Structures are given as structure tokens and as C-alpha cells.
Amino acid sequence: MSEIRLETSNEKDSRSASGQKPTRSSRGFAQRLLIGLASATCIIFYQNCGTDFVPLDESALSGLGKFVCGSTLEETFAKTYHPFVVQNCAGCHGGAQAPRFALSDSSLAYNDFLLTTQSTFRTYALNPSHGGAAGGPKNEEAVTLAESNYNSCKPTGGDDGESHVITARTQPLALNATAALQVRLLNNLGGQLQLGNTNLSGAQLDFQVRIDTTASPPAYVIARPRLQTGAAAIRVKGMYIMINGVRIQTANAFMSLDRTINANTTLANGTLATGSAIFEYPGAQPTTDTVQFEFELLAPQ
Ligand code: HEC
């Protein structure tokens, strides 16, 4: 598309000062024509020009062929691999066969997807002797698309296992987990950081927790973190979970989180992610085990 450039009044002034004398009437017409063409172009191609800029929503972007990442890798999984496996692999991996990445609940499915690797997944999906008639070259296109969209949403856009610099960490909080989901609260986040920017007055962080002790080993579920803000908006990027001071590598449901919560947002309106981190914890002591959250960024804006 050719570039359309409109003169500013300053440019006009300096031009007349330097002695050039444009013919008013024809230039006026050309300018009006350009504005007309520019708006028409905007309206046709972008639908978002002018003062009331409306960002295209997700379905419109998808319609233009642009993949829109979920706010966590779990949400991205739900839009990439999950529809594929539900359609093609659920006969076994949606039921008894581990890994159960084709369960209809995408959150539980994601948890099991993490038990395998993307390259193993690809190998099995493209293997004609796997899973009756389920595997085979016919899956190549769909798997490649799922893979590249999923990878494009990883925090670094790169491979698994990259290190992320942590700039904030909460103090330990006793989980006091039971079989039912219950909310736990850091009610003064600014004063409850072991590491990081303490200028977070008014900020609170809560989450839900439960433990399944009928599983062996027992499994914790940490779900739906929410942030309340005070006078400043806060950006939250890359959230990790530590139990008893040790990072749980498989609890990475929130690691691709990147969200800015507006100033004066309540907990109810400050949901950071709707998913859950589910992880086994051999030897769990639900009443005394502690949780800490680490962040790549937890910063007032
Ligand atoms: C008819 C049942 C069946 C179907 C359908 C099936 N699988 Fe499997 N799958 C299995 C069994 C059994 C195993 C375990 C034995 C093995 O590793 O081959 C397995 C294992 C796997 C593993 C290995 C995980 C790991 O890291 O060890 C992957 C990945 C996998 N399947 C992918 C798929 C994909 C993708 C599909 C759908 C395109 C699919 N499977 C459909 C039966 C099935």
C-alpha cells in the first residue's frame, strides 16, 4: 500500500516562509481527496481508524488468520492441541489410557499433556501403527499447526526449559489445604514479599487450594489466582509455585501469564488466570506445607 502523508500546519508555514507558493485551491482539493481515500482505506481494511479505536476481537483476528494466545499456556493448550486430541485420541487418552491429555476438561488434560513432550507427542500422532487408526501422516498438518501456535505463545517463544529471571517472591504462607477448594489470602502483598518491589500498598493476592489425599502420592490443586490493586496498576508476568521453599517444576500453569491489572481493582475483578496448577506432592503435610509464589514481574505501572 502506498504511504499517505498529510502535511502538518508547521510544514505549511515553513514552506510559505521559504517562498514556495502552493496553489491553494488545487492543493485543498488534493488534500480532501487524500483524506477521503485514507478513511476509505481505513474503513475497508482495518475497521479501527479515527477517534473511537476499537481493537479487533479475538474472532475477528482469528478470521484474519492470526492466532491469539491464551493468557496462560494452559489456555493456549485448550485452543491448540486440545481440540485435536479430543477429536482424534479421546478413545484412549480421554479415558483410562495415560497420559490423559484428551480428557474433555482441558485443564485436567493440560496437566497430563505436561507428562509427555511435544516431540514425543508428534512422533506418536504421526505413527500409523499407533492407537489403531488414530495415528498417521494424515495428522501432520493439524499437529504442526497446534505445535507452532502453542510454541508461539511460550514466554520466550523458544523451547522448553528456558530459565526465567525471578524479580519477586512472596513470603511462605501455610496452605492449610483440605479436600474442598478454599481461598487463601495474602492480605498485604506489599508487606509480604521476600523479594521484589514493596511499593504495592493496597495490593492483595488470593488463590484457591485443595489437596487430594486419596491419590497416591497426594496431589495439590492451586487454582484461580486473583490480584487486588491499590492506587497503582500492577503488571504480573510469569508466576511460579514453590512448596516448602522448592519450585515445583511441573506446576507451570501460570508461567506464561502476562497481565496488567488496573488500579483499584477488587479481588473479584482481578482474576489473573482461571486455570489450575495440579501437582503430586509425595509426603504432603496439608496443614503445615507452605506455598510461595515467584514472579518474573510484579510491578506497579
Ligand atoms: C487405541 C488406543 C489409543 C489411541 C486411539 C491413541 N493412543 Fe496414544 N497410547 C496408547 C497406549 C496403549 C499408549 C502407551 C503405550 C505406548 O507408549 O505405546 C499410548 C501412548 C501415547 C503417548 C506416549 C506418552 C509418553 O510420553 O510416554 C503419546 C504421546 C500418545 N500415545 C499420543 C497419542 C495421540 C496424539 C493420539 C491421537 C492421534 C493417540 N495417542 C491415540 C493408546 C492409544
Residues whose N, C-alpha, C, O or C-beta is under 5 A from the ligand:
A	BS01	HEC	N88 C89 G91 C92 Q97 A98 L115 T116 T117 T120 F121 Y124 A125 G131 G132 A134 G135
